[in-house]
Amino acid sequence: MSKTATIRARIQPELKDKAEYVFRRLGLSTTQAITLFYKQVELRGGLPFEVAIPNKITCRTFANTDAGRDLIVCEDTDDMFRKLGV
């Protein structure tokens, strides 16, 4: 099948750079990554990941952690599991 369709989109340059860095690490070109995304949309009949609006608790947690509040700092995974009681 020939490839003749063109997609144009404007996105933030920083987001583009970060995503393309990930694509390169995966061995994908941007075109291949977009094609992969479109193919997954076709196969699944929708987005290939969950899209949800965060609830109030999640939004408050994001705001607190972004502000550096209510954080539990762990030295390593053992410390983390100990603090979690696992």
C-alpha positions in Angstrom: 0.0 0.0 0.0 1.4 3.4 -0.9 2.1 6.0 1.6 0.6 9.3 0.3 -1.4 10.8 3.2 0.2 13.6 5.2 -0.4 14.5 8.8 0.4 18.0 10.1 0.2 19.0 13.8 1.6 21.8 15.9 2.9 20.7 19.3 5.2 22.2 21.9 8.9 21.9 20.8 10.0 20.5 24.1 7.3 17.7 24.0 8.4 16.9 20.4 12.1 16.7 21.4 11.4 14.5 24.4 9.1 12.1 22.4 11.5 11.9 19.5 14.3 11.0 22.0 12.2 8.1 23.2 11.5 7.0 19.6 15.2 7.0 18.8 15.9 4.9 21.9 13.3 2.5 20.7 14.8 2.5 17.2 11.7 4.2 15.7 11.4 7.2 13.4 8.7 9.7 14.1 6.8 8.4 11.1 7.0 4.8 12.4 5.8 5.9 15.8 2.8 7.7 14.4 2.0 4.8 12.1 2.2 2.4 15.2 -0.1 4.7 17.1 -2.6 4.8 14.2 -2.5 1.1 13.7 -3.2 0.5 17.4 -6.2 2.9 17.2 -7.5 0.9 14.2 -7.0 -2.5 15.9 -8.5 -1.5 19.2 -11.2 0.7 17.9 -10.2 3.5 20.2 -7.2 5.0 21.9 -4.6 2.4 22.9 -4.4 3.7 26.5 -6.8 4.9 29.1 -7.7 8.6 29.1 -9.3 9.9 32.3 -9.9 13.1 34.1 -8.1 13.0 37.5 -10.5 13.2 40.5 -10.2 15.8 43.3 -7.9 13.7 45.5 -5.5 13.0 42.6 -5.4 16.7 41.6 -4.7 17.7 45.2 -1.9 15.1 45.4 -0.4 16.4 42.1 -0.5 20.0 43.4 1.1 19.0 46.8 3.9 16.9 45.3 4.6 19.6 42.6 4.9 22.0 45.6 7.2 19.6 47.5 4.6 18.9 50.2 3.5 15.6 51.7 6.5 13.7 50.1 8.0 10.6 51.6 11.6 10.4 50.5 13.2 6.9 50.4 16.9 6.1 50.3 16.4 3.0 48.2 13.8 0.3 47.3 14.4 -1.5 50.7 13.7 1.8 52.5 10.6 2.3 50.3 9.2 -1.1 51.1 9.9 -0.7 54.8 8.0 2.6 54.8 5.1 1.0 52.9 5.1 -1.9 55.4 5.7 -4.5 52.7 
